[in-house]
Amino acid sequence: MERKVNYDQRMQRLIASLPASDKKPRLLLHVCCAPCSTAVLERLAEHFEVILYFDNPNLDSLSEHDLRAMEALRLGEESGWASQVIITPYRPKTWFSAVNGLESEPEGGKRCAVCFNLRLQNSAKAARELACDWFTTTLTISPMKDAALLNELGRLAGEEAGILFLPSDFKKRGGYQRSIALSREHDLYRQDYCGCVFSKRARQEAPDTQ
């Protein structure tokens, strides 16, 4: 039986092995939304100079994109945990082209893997261009996301771009619960779907269990 990797422990070991220096290594953090960024930023800011990178062409509308982007920008400014916040232009055609033919895939299926890969590859390239030492993503804080898949895609994207990927499973050690608490403290907009038109449709069609 294949042994399950604890990516959170792997991250902690890597951070512990960083050389002592007055200058923190620079890390690009791909941000899916402000709420998911809260606990991740809190955890990483002590060890890295963090650049928030909001690149999410999967979002279902320009208004949703801009709302999430502005909340990420506000969090970066209010918290003091990020040295810079970068918002990329909304490019839905790029995303629809990437997931073409996968429209009927269930949440967590092949379409999601393609979506993750697109954003991680974009983030890896940006990290290299910005002379970062590392990059990673907030996506592993979600209990609904496959941390093993995200870490493998991130590693491969990093190898292709020539940049180190910081492994993570930010939901560990109460990360997801902490993100909820911090989101309330900062009064952040907290969406109830992942972001794409298909996840929104699935959410709307799901039976009300409340």
C-alpha positions as CSV (number, residue, x, y, z in Angstrom):
1,M,0.0,0.0,0.0
2,E,1.3,3.4,-1.0
3,R,2.2,5.5,2.0
4,K,0.2,8.8,2.3
5,V,2.4,11.9,2.2
6,N,1.9,14.5,5.0
7,Y,2.5,17.6,3.0
8,D,2.1,19.8,6.0
9,Q,5.0,18.1,7.8
10,R,7.1,18.3,4.7
11,M,6.5,22.0,4.5
12,Q,7.4,22.5,8.2
13,R,10.7,20.6,7.7
14,L,11.5,22.7,4.7
15,I,10.8,25.9,6.5
16,A,12.9,24.7,9.5
17,S,15.8,24.1,7.1
18,L,15.8,27.6,5.7
19,P,19.1,29.3,6.4
20,A,19.1,32.0,9.0
21,S,19.2,35.4,7.4
22,D,18.0,39.0,7.9
23,K,16.4,38.8,4.4
24,K,13.5,36.4,4.1
25,P,13.2,34.3,1.0
26,R,10.6,35.6,-1.4
27,L,7.5,33.4,-2.0
28,L,4.7,33.9,-4.5
29,L,1.4,32.8,-3.1
30,H,-1.3,32.0,-5.6
31,V,-4.5,33.3,-4.1
32,C,-7.9,31.8,-4.9
33,C,-9.8,34.2,-2.6
34,A,-9.2,36.3,0.4
35,P,-10.8,34.0,3.0
36,C,-8.6,31.1,2.1
37,S,-5.6,33.4,2.2
38,T,-6.0,34.5,5.8
39,A,-4.6,31.6,7.7
40,V,-2.1,30.8,5.0
41,L,-0.7,34.3,5.1
42,E,-0.6,34.2,8.9
43,R,1.4,30.9,8.7
44,L,3.9,32.0,6.0
45,A,4.6,35.7,6.7
46,E,6.9,34.9,9.6
47,H,9.2,32.9,7.3
48,F,8.8,34.5,3.8
49,E,8.4,37.8,2.0
50,V,5.0,36.9,0.5
51,I,3.7,38.2,-2.8
52,L,0.0,37.6,-3.2
53,Y,-0.8,36.6,-6.8
54,F,-4.5,36.6,-7.7
55,D,-4.9,34.8,-11.0
56,N,-8.2,33.1,-11.4
57,P,-9.6,33.0,-15.0
58,N,-12.0,30.2,-13.9
59,L,-14.3,32.7,-12.1
60,D,-17.8,32.8,-13.6
61,S,-18.1,36.6,-14.1
62,L,-16.1,39.8,-14.1
63,S,-18.1,41.1,-11.1
64,E,-17.2,38.0,-9.1
65,H,-13.6,38.2,-10.2
66,D,-13.3,41.9,-9.3
67,L,-15.0,41.4,-5.9
68,R,-12.7,38.6,-4.9
69,A,-9.7,40.4,-6.2
70,M,-10.5,43.6,-4.3
71,E,-11.0,41.6,-1.1
72,A,-7.6,39.9,-1.6
73,L,-6.1,43.4,-2.1
74,R,-7.8,44.7,1.1
75,L,-6.6,41.7,3.1
76,G,-3.0,42.2,1.9
77,E,-3.1,45.9,2.9
78,E,-4.9,45.5,6.2
79,S,-3.0,42.5,7.5
80,G,0.5,43.7,6.7
81,W,1.4,40.0,5.9
82,A,2.1,40.6,2.2
83,S,4.8,42.8,0.6
84,Q,2.9,43.1,-2.7
85,V,-0.5,42.1,-4.2
86,I,-0.7,41.3,-7.9
87,I,-4.1,41.1,-9.6
88,T,-4.0,39.6,-13.1
89,P,-6.6,40.6,-15.8
90,Y,-9.7,38.5,-16.1
91,R,-9.2,36.0,-19.0
92,P,-12.2,33.6,-19.1
93,K,-11.5,32.5,-22.7
94,T,-8.2,31.0,-21.6
95,W,-10.0,29.0,-19.0
96,F,-12.9,27.8,-21.2
97,S,-10.4,26.7,-23.8
98,A,-8.4,24.7,-21.3
99,V,-11.5,22.9,-19.9
100,N,-13.2,22.4,-23.3
101,G,-14.9,19.0,-23.4
102,L,-14.9,18.6,-19.6
103,E,-18.0,20.6,-19.0
104,S,-20.0,17.6,-17.6
105,E,-17.2,16.5,-15.3
106,P,-18.3,16.4,-11.6
107,E,-16.7,18.7,-9.0
108,G,-13.3,17.3,-8.1
109,G,-13.0,15.5,-11.5
110,K,-10.8,16.0,-14.5
111,R,-12.0,19.6,-15.1
112,C,-10.8,20.7,-11.7
113,A,-7.4,19.1,-12.3
114,V,-7.0,21.0,-15.5
115,C,-8.1,24.2,-13.8
116,F,-5.6,23.7,-11.0
117,N,-2.8,23.0,-13.4
118,L,-3.6,26.1,-15.5
119,R,-3.4,28.4,-12.4
120,L,-0.3,26.7,-11.0
121,Q,1.6,26.9,-14.3
122,N,0.7,30.6,-14.5
123,S,1.9,31.1,-10.9
124,A,5.1,29.3,-11.4
125,K,6.0,31.4,-14.5
126,A,5.1,34.6,-12.6
127,A,7.2,33.5,-9.6
128,R,10.2,33.0,-11.9
129,E,9.7,36.4,-13.6
130,L,9.5,38.1,-10.2
131,A,12.7,36.5,-9.0
132,C,11.0,34.6,-6.2
133,D,12.6,31.7,-4.4
134,W,9.4,29.7,-3.9
135,F,5.8,29.6,-4.9
136,T,2.7,27.8,-3.6
137,T,-1.1,28.1,-3.5
138,T,-3.8,28.7,-1.0
139,L,-6.0,26.0,-2.6
140,T,-4.8,23.2,-0.2
141,I,-6.6,24.9,2.7
142,S,-10.0,23.7,1.4
143,P,-11.3,20.4,2.8
144,M,-12.9,19.9,-0.7
145,K,-9.6,20.0,-2.6
146,D,-7.2,17.1,-3.2
147,A,-3.9,18.2,-1.5
148,A,-1.9,15.3,-3.1
149,L,-3.0,16.3,-6.6
150,L,-2.3,20.0,-6.0
151,N,1.1,19.3,-4.6
152,E,2.0,17.0,-7.6
153,L,0.8,19.6,-10.1
154,G,2.6,22.4,-8.3
155,R,5.9,20.4,-8.2
156,L,5.7,19.7,-11.9
157,A,4.8,23.3,-12.7
158,G,7.8,24.4,-10.7
159,E,10.1,22.0,-12.4
160,E,9.0,23.2,-15.8
161,A,9.4,26.9,-14.8
162,G,12.6,26.4,-12.9
163,I,11.2,27.5,-9.5
164,L,10.8,25.7,-6.2
165,F,7.2,24.7,-5.1
166,L,6.6,24.8,-1.4
167,P,4.5,21.7,-0.5
168,S,1.5,22.3,1.7
169,D,-1.7,21.1,3.2
170,F,-2.9,24.3,4.8
171,K,-6.1,22.7,6.2
172,K,-3.9,20.7,8.7
173,R,-3.4,22.0,12.2
174,G,-6.8,23.7,12.2
175,G,-6.0,25.8,9.2
176,Y,-9.4,25.8,7.6
177,Q,-11.1,26.7,10.9
178,R,-8.6,29.5,11.5
179,S,-9.4,30.9,8.1
180,I,-13.0,31.2,9.0
181,A,-12.2,33.0,12.2
182,L,-9.8,35.4,10.5
183,S,-12.3,36.0,7.6
184,R,-14.9,37.1,10.2
185,E,-12.3,39.4,11.9
186,H,-11.6,41.1,8.6
187,D,-15.3,41.1,7.5
188,L,-14.3,39.4,4.2
189,Y,-16.7,38.5,1.5
190,R,-17.0,34.7,1.7
191,Q,-18.4,33.0,-1.4
192,D,-20.4,29.7,-1.2
193,Y,-19.0,28.1,-4.4
194,C,-15.5,27.4,-5.8
195,G,-15.7,29.9,-8.6
196,C,-16.5,28.5,-12.0
197,V,-19.9,28.5,-13.7
198,F,-20.1,24.7,-13.3
199,S,-19.4,24.8,-9.6
200,K,-22.0,27.5,-9.2
201,R,-24.6,25.5,-11.1
202,A,-23.9,22.4,-9.0
203,R,-24.3,24.5,-5.8
204,Q,-27.6,25.9,-7.0
205,E,-28.9,22.5,-8.0
206,A,-27.8,20.7,-4.8
207,P,-30.7,19.8,-2.5
208,D,-31.1,22.2,0.5
209,T,-30.0,20.2,3.6
210,Q,-30.6,22.9,6.1
